[in-house]
Amino acid sequence: MGKLAVQKYFSFMMLIITFLLMIFTFTGLYGGDVTPAGNTARAMLVYALPLLIICNAAFLIYWLVLRRFHWACMPLITILCCIPYIGTIYQFGSQDEKADAKPGLKIATYNVAKFGRETSGFMAQDILSEMKKQKVDILCFQEYNDHAGDKRNSDSYKDYFPYSAVGQSDMVIYSRYPIVNFKNIQFDMTPNSAMWAEVKVNDDIYRVYNAHLETTGINGTLHRVAKQQSKGLDVQNNSLINALYGHYTVGMLARSTQAEILARDMKETEAPIIVCGDFNDVPYSYVYNTILGDKIDGFKECGSGYMNTFRGKKSVRIDYIFHSKDMEGITYYKKELSYSDHYPVFMRVTFKQ
């Protein structure tokens, strides 16, 4: 009887955990529908969705092995509801290499991390060579630096990209087609910014947004915590530990406000919109949903495989290309270049017939 009671107690606890996982997962799935202001815990569950999905899969296998099919329904239903989210980071199928040769407009976005702050200009030239190879028509740079010793990168880029619009801080849009108008969008209390340029392609005007939103700001704090621990100091009650949560939530709140500013600006035009940039946020977050609006996520439309755009330890997707519904995506992919801590993202679009 004692052994049976323990088994029943263990099964009951596993059932409770399965139920809680389902609740947390659904909360995370809809955490991006509300502003993080006043809903911080709910919003942060979005970042835990990959781990929550893995845990649900593990419990699905657990209940199937025990032949408790009625309890297996909970993780199964949860995973099925997560399919749209999974589609933002993984798409089945392979990229059609011939599709990139179809007529259309080739877009690229790349956070170049100041070109590694090197002064020779070689890195900027290598990136330009890659853009030529990929036949890019419009290029959006974040963390751009125009200085290369006593030269300017823009001087060498203008042979291939004769038109450009320079934003505030570290933003630029290069184009092979005429830029007829542009605007800088500065965010309050942060060096980050955004911009747009209206590009005339034949008789059509595209408004291309380039955005670089607030980062989390926790990497420096993590480094200082590790340094303290290496000296044998107790950091459990240290203000550095408390700062981790503070930096993360402050960054999240700042990005949400910046996303709202961009979304309002996008409503002011009737031109087809292409949105590029480093959002410093994951799919299904409030920032992602706010900027996406009624537009199309290029990766979900025509991408393939696993999509991560950050090269650091956090293998996440934070760089995006969206477009209006009056356009159609042909190809969407990244190139695993090592010039920055980000990967460049490429997309070819065309007007729907």
C-alpha positions in Angstrom: 0.0 0.0 0.0 2.8 2.4 0.8 4.4 1.9 -2.6 1.1 2.4 -4.4 0.5 5.6 -2.4 3.9 7.0 -3.4 3.2 6.2 -7.0 -0.2 7.9 -6.9 1.3 10.9 -5.2 4.1 11.1 -7.8 1.6 10.8 -10.7 -0.6 13.5 -9.1 2.4 15.8 -8.8 3.4 15.2 -12.4 -0.2 16.0 -13.4 0.0 19.3 -11.5 3.2 20.2 -13.2 1.7 19.3 -16.6 -1.2 21.6 -15.9 1.0 24.5 -14.7 3.2 24.1 -17.8 0.1 24.4 -20.0 -0.9 27.6 -18.1 2.5 29.2 -18.3 2.9 28.3 -22.0 -0.5 29.8 -23.0 0.3 32.9 -20.9 3.6 33.2 -22.8 1.9 32.8 -26.2 -0.4 35.7 -25.4 2.2 37.7 -23.3 3.1 39.7 -26.4 -0.5 41.0 -26.8 -0.2 43.4 -23.9 2.2 46.2 -23.1 5.0 45.1 -20.6 4.1 48.1 -18.5 2.3 46.6 -15.5 2.5 43.1 -17.1 6.2 42.4 -16.7 6.0 38.8 -15.6 3.5 37.9 -18.3 5.6 39.6 -21.0 8.8 37.9 -19.9 7.2 34.4 -20.3 7.5 35.0 -24.1 11.2 34.6 -23.7 10.8 31.2 -22.0 8.5 29.8 -24.8 11.2 27.6 -26.4 12.0 26.0 -23.0 8.3 25.6 -22.2 7.6 23.9 -25.5 10.4 21.5 -24.9 9.1 20.7 -21.4 5.6 20.1 -22.8 7.1 17.7 -25.4 8.9 15.8 -22.6 5.6 15.5 -20.6 3.7 14.4 -23.7 6.2 11.5 -24.2 6.0 10.8 -20.4 2.2 10.4 -20.4 2.2 8.4 -23.7 4.8 5.9 -22.3 2.5 5.4 -19.3 -0.5 5.1 -21.6 -2.3 7.9 -19.8 -3.7 9.2 -23.1 -6.3 11.5 -21.5 -3.5 13.3 -19.6 -1.3 13.4 -22.7 -4.0 15.6 -24.3 -2.9 18.6 -22.2 0.7 18.9 -23.5 -0.5 17.8 -27.0 -3.1 20.6 -27.3 -0.5 23.0 -25.9 2.1 22.1 -28.5 -0.5 22.3 -31.3 -1.4 25.8 -30.2 2.3 26.7 -30.3 2.7 25.9 -34.0 2.2 29.5 -35.2 5.0 30.5 -32.7 7.3 27.7 -33.8 6.8 29.0 -37.4 8.5 32.2 -36.4 11.8 30.5 -35.7 11.6 27.3 -37.8 10.1 26.6 -41.2 10.0 23.2 -42.8 11.2 22.8 -46.4 14.2 24.1 -48.2 15.0 27.3 -49.9 14.5 27.4 -53.7 17.8 28.7 -55.0 16.3 29.5 -58.4 13.6 31.7 -56.8 16.1 34.4 -56.0 16.7 35.0 -59.7 13.0 36.0 -60.2 12.2 39.7 -60.7 11.8 41.7 -57.6 13.4 44.0 -55.0 16.2 42.5 -53.0 16.4 43.9 -49.4 19.1 43.3 -46.7 19.4 44.3 -43.1 22.6 44.0 -41.1 23.8 45.2 -37.7 27.5 45.6 -38.5 28.6 46.4 -34.9 30.6 49.5 -36.1 32.6 47.2 -38.4 34.5 45.9 -35.4 35.8 49.5 -35.0 38.6 48.6 -37.3 40.1 51.6 -39.2 41.4 50.0 -42.4 38.0 49.7 -44.0 38.6 46.1 -45.2 35.7 44.7 -43.3 33.3 47.3 -44.8 34.6 46.4 -48.2 34.2 42.7 -47.6 30.6 43.3 -46.6 30.0 45.4 -49.7 31.4 42.6 -51.9 28.9 40.2 -50.2 26.0 42.6 -50.9 27.1 42.8 -54.6 27.2 39.0 -54.7 23.7 38.8 -53.2 22.5 41.5 -55.7 21.0 43.6 -53.0 19.0 46.6 -54.1 18.3 48.2 -50.7 20.6 47.8 -47.7 19.8 48.8 -44.1 22.7 49.1 -41.7 22.5 49.4 -37.9 25.5 50.3 -35.7 27.0 51.8 -38.8 30.3 53.7 -38.8 31.2 55.8 -41.8 34.8 56.5 -40.8 37.6 54.2 -42.0 40.8 55.9 -41.2 41.1 59.0 -43.4 38.4 57.6 -45.7 34.6 57.2 -45.6 32.9 53.9 -46.3 30.1 55.8 -48.1 32.6 56.9 -50.7 33.3 53.3 -51.7 29.6 52.2 -51.4 28.2 54.9 -53.7 29.6 53.1 -56.8 27.2 50.2 -56.2 24.6 52.1 -54.1 24.4 55.6 -55.7 21.7 56.8 -53.3 21.7 56.9 -49.5 19.9 58.4 -46.5 21.8 58.8 -43.2 19.9 58.6 -40.0 20.8 59.9 -36.6 23.5 58.1 -34.5 24.4 54.9 -36.4 21.7 54.4 -39.1 22.0 54.4 -42.9 19.9 53.2 -45.8 21.7 52.5 -49.1 19.8 52.1 -52.3 20.4 51.4 -56.0 17.1 53.3 -56.7 16.4 57.0 -56.1 15.5 58.1 -52.6 12.9 60.8 -52.9 12.3 61.5 -49.2 13.5 60.4 -45.8 12.9 61.0 -42.1 14.8 60.4 -38.9 13.0 59.1 -35.8 14.8 59.7 -32.6 13.8 58.0 -29.4 13.7 59.8 -26.1 16.3 59.0 -23.4 18.2 56.5 -25.5 20.9 56.6 -28.3 18.9 54.2 -30.4 16.8 55.5 -33.3 15.0 54.6 -36.5 14.5 56.1 -39.9 12.6 55.7 -43.1 13.4 56.4 -46.7 10.9 56.5 -49.6 12.5 54.7 -52.6 11.2 55.1 -56.1 11.4 51.8 -58.1 10.2 52.4 -61.6 6.8 54.1 -61.0 6.3 52.6 -57.5 7.2 54.2 -54.2 8.3 52.0 -51.3 8.7 53.3 -47.7 11.6 51.4 -46.1 12.0 51.6 -42.4 15.3 50.9 -40.7 15.1 50.5 -36.9 17.5 49.7 -34.1 15.7 49.3 -30.8 17.0 49.4 -27.2 19.1 46.4 -26.1 18.6 44.5 -22.8 21.7 46.1 -21.2 22.5 43.0 -19.1 25.7 41.7 -20.7 27.9 44.2 -18.9 26.2 43.4 -15.6 26.7 39.7 -16.2 30.4 40.3 -16.8 30.7 42.2 -13.6 28.9 39.5 -11.6 31.3 36.8 -13.0 34.2 39.0 -12.1 32.9 39.3 -8.5 32.4 35.6 -8.2 35.9 34.9 -9.5 37.2 36.9 -6.5 35.2 34.8 -4.1 32.7 37.5 -3.3 29.1 36.8 -2.4 26.8 38.3 -5.0 23.5 36.8 -4.0 22.3 39.9 -2.3 24.5 42.2 -4.4 23.0 45.1 -6.2 24.5 43.7 -9.4 22.2 40.7 -9.3 19.2 42.9 -8.7 20.3 45.0 -11.6 19.9 42.1 -14.0 16.1 42.1 -13.6 16.1 45.9 -13.6 18.1 46.2 -16.8 16.1 43.6 -18.6 12.7 45.1 -17.7 13.9 48.6 -18.4 15.1 47.5 -21.8 11.8 45.7 -22.5 9.8 48.8 -21.5 11.9 51.1 -23.6 11.6 48.8 -26.7 7.8 48.7 -26.3 7.6 52.5 -26.3 9.9 52.7 -29.4 7.8 50.0 -31.2 4.6 52.0 -30.5 6.3 55.2 -32.0 7.2 53.2 -35.1 3.7 51.7 -35.4 2.1 55.2 -35.2 4.5 56.5 -37.9 3.7 53.6 -40.2 0.0 54.5 -40.1 0.7 57.9 -41.7 1.6 56.6 -45.1 -0.4 54.7 -47.8 2.8 53.6 -49.6 3.8 49.9 -49.4 6.0 49.4 -46.3 9.1 47.3 -45.8 10.4 47.2 -42.2 14.0 46.2 -41.5 16.1 46.2 -38.4 17.5 44.9 -35.2 14.6 44.9 -32.8 16.6 43.3 -29.9 13.5 41.3 -29.2 12.2 37.8 -29.9 9.2 36.7 -32.0 5.8 36.9 -30.3 7.0 39.7 -28.0 5.0 42.9 -27.6 7.7 44.7 -29.7 7.4 42.0 -32.5 3.6 42.1 -32.6 3.4 45.9 -32.4 5.7 46.5 -35.3 4.4 43.6 -37.3 0.8 44.8 -37.1 -1.1 43.8 -40.3 2.2 43.2 -42.2 3.8 39.9 -43.1 6.8 38.4 -41.4 9.1 37.5 -44.4 10.5 34.4 -42.7 7.1 32.8 -42.0 6.2 33.6 -45.6 9.2 32.2 -47.6 12.0 31.2 -45.1 13.2 27.8 -44.4 15.0 25.9 -41.6 16.0 27.4 -38.2 16.3 31.2 -38.1 18.6 32.8 -35.6 20.2 36.2 -36.3 22.3 36.7 -33.2 25.7 35.0 -33.1 26.3 35.2 -29.4 25.5 32.5 -26.8 21.8 33.4 -27.0 21.0 31.9 -30.4 17.8 33.9 -31.0 16.1 35.8 -33.8 16.1 39.5 -33.2 16.7 40.9 -36.8 13.7 41.1 -39.1 12.3 42.0 -42.5 8.5 42.6 -42.6 6.4 43.9 -45.6 2.9 45.1 -46.5 0.3 42.7 -47.7 0.3 44.3 -51.2 3.8 42.7 -51.7 4.8 39.1 -51.9 7.9 37.5 -50.5 10.0 35.3 -52.9 13.0 34.4 -50.8 14.2 35.0 -47.2 17.4 33.8 -45.7 20.5 34.8 -43.6 24.2 34.5 -44.4 26.4 33.2 -41.6 29.1 35.9 -41.9 31.5 36.5 -39.1 32.0 40.3 -39.3 29.5 41.1 -36.5 27.7 39.6 -33.6 24.6 39.5 -35.9 23.9 37.7 -39.2 22.7 39.7 -42.2 19.2 38.9 -43.4 18.1 39.0 -47.0 14.7 39.0 -48.7 13.4 39.4 -52.2 9.9 40.9 -52.6 7.6 41.8 -55.5 4.2 43.4 -56.0 1.3 41.0 -56.1 -0.2 40.6 -59.5 
